Amino acid sequence: MDIDTEEGFAHPLMRWLADVGAGIDAAIECPTLSLPLDQYERALRQIAVYEAKLASLRLSLTRQGELNEVRKLSGAATTAGWVQQVTRMGRREASVSVRLAKALDQTLRATGEALSGGEISLGQAQVIERAIRRLPNDVDAEVKAEAEAFLLDSAQALDTDDLDKAGKHLYEVIAPEDAERRIGKQLEEQERRARENRTLAFGPVRDGVGTVFMRLDVPTLAILQALLDPLARPRPTGPDGPDLRSSERRYADAFAEFLGVAQAAVDAPNRGSIRTRLTLTMSYDGLVNKVGYATLNSVLTDSGPTHLKVKTQAGACGSCGAGDGARGDAVDGDGSRGGPGGQALIGYRITGPPLSATLVRQLACDAEIIPAVLGGDGTVLDLGRGTRLFTSSQRHALAERDGYFCHFPNCRRPEKWTEAHHIRHWIDGGATDLNNGVLLCQHHHTVIHTQGWTVRMGPDGHPEYLPPPWIDPYQNVIRPDDANLLRR
């Protein structure tokens, strides 16, 4: 290593560094292939000791440079910035280095001596500094010295990772009685902040999917997970095939199932003594024929317009797109008519996410869903009533008849997690009575409505199932095993 000096003078440190550099260069050029295997460990240990000593020297020089404000020579704003410039460290690494150099000079003298003697590594010194810094502010110097001694002793047997774990529980080791009190107070404050910072927000609905953002305190999160865990277990393989859902999908399905149970609960939250319910608006023909879609009237929105307009031409009623009785004159948003070539109001649109007619029929079986059925001219023909739902007594009777679980073959979902399904849908004239009902879990309720399965009342007075042709071309009747009907 070449050391430039002015007027032939070189500080002893610079001459020593030159010698060290020459020695390192020679060591690097020395082939390691011929090193005996039993000397590898010794060589690595020796290099680690030298690295620790050089790190100690670098930190000592950094600290002295900070005291002498050497940074001003290079225009650096801080000592860390100067170290970053000179050594090409990252910003965080340079800041940590400066902080450690100061600690070793002021408060952690024993750690500094251990590092300069090669007894601990630079990483271990950083762990010790971080652990001591995390101690409560009112801990006296004697306790901190005891803590430092404990960590230095532990460093002889622990690597950096394990020493860091010990450092996180440092105060519990050196002052267990006081640590318990302090940890309790810290946890109380942490829990208070967590409760105050709980948040839940609904994101926009796009393509039938909405997003919920939640930040929950630990107890609430633990309760939620405990409630969902039983529902999120993989379903056993049954006639509808194995459960191929990911764990994230299973938890999402479990959450949806849990919400259905919460909505059906007797003491579910209500608004003005009215149980939580959703209103869906769609045409009568669409609901009966399972075509088209409904609009979910709620605070959710898909950001669509509240009304639609089209450009019109004078006297061109057919081009305006309006219904019967529409005029060719343009109609402004406030109902006034504009001149030729303006815009015509062709219909109001209820804002909210769209749902398919098939899903509406499924929801209407056993949810507080109020379908607002519209005629061709958009007038409300009927508001479905909650009385179409199976009562709690009827649900109990269904459970007594078919077993206290989902009735679909090979399913063991408990009755409390099921929904009451109309075998003949209520919109098709099906009655809400025991001969037209069956309890199905949310998954199998969806299977019946969407995957071609048919459920009907069997000759024995219990429901039976016909699979779709793609599962069984002969569509043989499937009945739950008699063992499944045993009362629990």
Residue pairs with C-beta under 8 A, 6 or more apart in sequence:
1 17
1 18
1 21
1 22
1 25
2 18
3 10
3 14
3 15
3 17
3 18
5 14
10 18
35 43
48 118
48 121
49 118
50 118
51 121
51 122
52 115
52 116
52 118
52 119
52 120
52 121
52 122
53 115
53 116
53 117
53 118
55 115
55 122
55 125
56 104
56 112
56 115
56 116
57 116
58 97
59 97
59 100
59 101
59 104
59 112
59 115
60 101
60 104
60 105
60 116
62 79
62 83
62 97
62 98
62 101
63 101
63 102
63 104
63 105
65 71
65 79
65 82
66 79
66 98
66 101
66 102
70 79
70 82
71 77
71 78
71 79
71 81
71 82
74 82
74 85
74 86
76 82
76 85
78 98
79 98
80 91
80 94
80 95
80 97
80 98
81 94
83 89
83 94
83 97
83 98
84 90
84 91
84 94
87 94
89 97
96 126
99 129
100 125
100 126
100 129
103 111
103 129
103 132
103 133
104 111
104 112
104 115
104 125
104 129
105 112
107 132
107 144
108 125
108 128
108 129
108 132
108 148
110 145
110 148
110 149
110 152
111 120
111 125
111 128
111 129
111 148
111 152
112 125
114 120
114 125
114 152
114 155
115 121
115 122
115 125
119 152
119 155
119 156
120 128
120 152
120 155
121 160
123 160
124 155
124 160
124 163
127 151
127 160
127 163
127 164
127 167
128 148
128 151
128 152
128 155
128 163
128 167
130 164
130 167
131 147
131 151
131 164
131 166
131 167
131 168
131 170
132 144
132 147
132 148
132 151
132 170
134 167
134 168
134 170
135 143
135 144
135 147
135 170
135 171
136 171
136 182
139 171
139 175
143 174
143 175
146 174
147 170
147 171
147 174
150 170
150 173
150 174
151 163
151 166
151 167
151 170
154 163
154 166
155 163
158 166
166 173
171 178
171 179
171 182
172 179
172 180
172 183
191 217
191 218
191 219
194 217
194 218
195 217
197 215
198 215
198 216
198 217
198 220
199 213
199 214
199 215
200 212
200 213
200 214
200 215
201 212
201 213
202 210
202 211
202 212
202 213
202 299
202 300
203 210
203 211
203 212
203 213
204 210
204 211
204 301
204 302
204 303
205 300
205 301
205 302
205 353
206 302
208 353
208 354
210 300
210 353
216 224
227 258
228 251
228 254
228 255
228 258
229 254
231 253
231 254
231 257
231 258
231 417
232 247
232 250
232 251
232 253
232 254
233 250
234 243
234 245
234 250
235 243
235 411
235 443
236 243
236 410
236 411
236 412
237 243
237 410
238 408
238 409
238 410
238 411
239 408
239 409
239 410
239 465
239 467
239 471
239 478
240 408
240 444
240 447
240 451
240 453
240 471
243 250
245 253
253 442
253 443
256 442
257 417
257 441
257 442
260 367
260 419
260 442
261 416
261 417
262 268
263 275
263 276
263 367
263 368
264 366
264 367
266 392
268 275
268 276
269 276
270 276
275 368
275 386
276 368
277 368
277 369
277 370
277 386
278 296
278 297
278 298
278 363
278 367
278 368
278 369
278 370
279 296
279 297
279 298
279 369
279 370
279 371
279 372
280 294
280 295
280 296
280 297
280 355
280 360
280 363
280 369
280 370
280 371
280 372
281 294
281 295
281 297
281 350
281 371
281 372
281 374
282 292
282 293
282 294
282 295
282 357
282 360
282 371
282 372
282 373
282 374
283 292
283 373
283 374
283 375
283 376
284 373
284 374
284 375
284 381
284 382
285 291
285 292
286 292
286 293
286 294
286 357
287 294
287 357
287 360
287 361
287 371
287 373
287 427
288 427
288 428
289 357
290 357
290 358
290 361
291 357
292 357
293 354
293 355
293 356
293 357
294 354
294 355
294 356
294 357
294 360
294 371
295 349
295 350
295 351
295 352
295 353
295 354
295 355
296 352
296 353
296 354
296 355
297 350
297 352
297 372
298 352
298 353
300 352
300 353
301 351
301 352
301 353
302 351
302 352
302 353
302 354
304 349
304 351
305 349
306 348
306 349
306 351
307 333
307 345
307 347
307 348
307 349
308 345
308 346
308 347
308 349
309 333
309 343
309 344
309 345
309 346
310 319
310 320
310 321
310 343
310 344
310 346
311 341
311 342
311 343
312 319
312 320
312 328
312 329
312 330
312 340
312 341
312 342
312 343
312 344
313 319
313 328
313 340
313 341
314 328
314 329
314 339
314 340
314 341
315 328
315 340
316 328
317 326
317 327
317 328
320 326
320 327
320 328
320 344
320 346
321 344
321 346
322 344
322 345
322 346
322 347
323 346
323 347
323 377
324 377
326 344
326 346
327 337
327 344
328 344
329 337
329 338
329 339
329 340
329 342
329 344
330 337
330 338
330 339
330 340
330 341
330 342
330 343
330 344
331 337
331 338
331 342
331 343
331 344
331 345
332 338
332 342
332 343
332 345
333 345
335 345
347 378
355 363
358 449
358 450
359 449
360 369
360 371
361 425
361 427
361 449
362 445
362 446
362 449
362 450
363 369
364 371
364 384
364 388
364 425
364 426
364 427
365 419
365 420
365 421
365 422
365 425
365 426
365 445
366 389
366 390
366 419
366 420
366 421
366 445
367 389
367 419
368 386
368 389
369 384
370 383
370 384
370 385
370 386
371 383
371 384
372 380
372 383
373 380
373 381
373 382
373 383
373 384
374 380
374 381
375 381
384 426
387 432
388 426
388 432
389 420
389 432
390 398
390 420
390 432
390 437
394 420
394 432
394 433
394 434
394 437
395 415
395 420
395 439
397 434
398 420
398 434
398 437
398 438
398 439
399 415
399 439
400 487
401 434
401 461
401 462
402 438
402 439
402 462
402 463
402 480
402 485
403 415
403 480
403 484
403 485
403 486
403 487
404 414
404 415
404 487
404 488
405 411
405 412
405 413
405 414
405 415
405 418
405 439
405 484
405 488
406 412
406 413
406 415
406 417
406 418
406 439
406 440
406 441
406 444
407 438
407 439
407 440
407 462
407 463
407 480
408 440
408 441
408 444
408 447
408 448
408 465
408 480
409 465
409 478
409 479
409 480
409 481
409 484
410 480
410 481
410 484
411 441
411 444
412 484
413 441
413 443
413 444
415 439
417 441
417 442
418 439
418 440
418 441
419 439
419 440
419 441
419 442
419 445
420 437
420 438
420 439
421 437
421 438
421 439
421 440
421 445
421 448
421 455
422 430
422 432
422 436
422 437
423 430
423 436
423 437
423 438
423 455
423 456
423 457
423 463
424 430
424 431
424 436
426 432
430 436
435 457
436 457
438 455
438 463
440 448
447 453
448 454
448 455
451 468
452 467
452 468
452 469
452 470
453 465
453 466
453 467
453 468
454 465
454 466
455 463
455 464
455 465
455 466
456 463
456 464
456 465
456 466
457 463
457 464
458 464
458 477
458 479
462 479
462 480
462 485
464 477
464 478
464 479
465 477
465 478
465 479
466 475
466 476
466 477
466 478
467 475
467 476
467 478
468 475
469 475
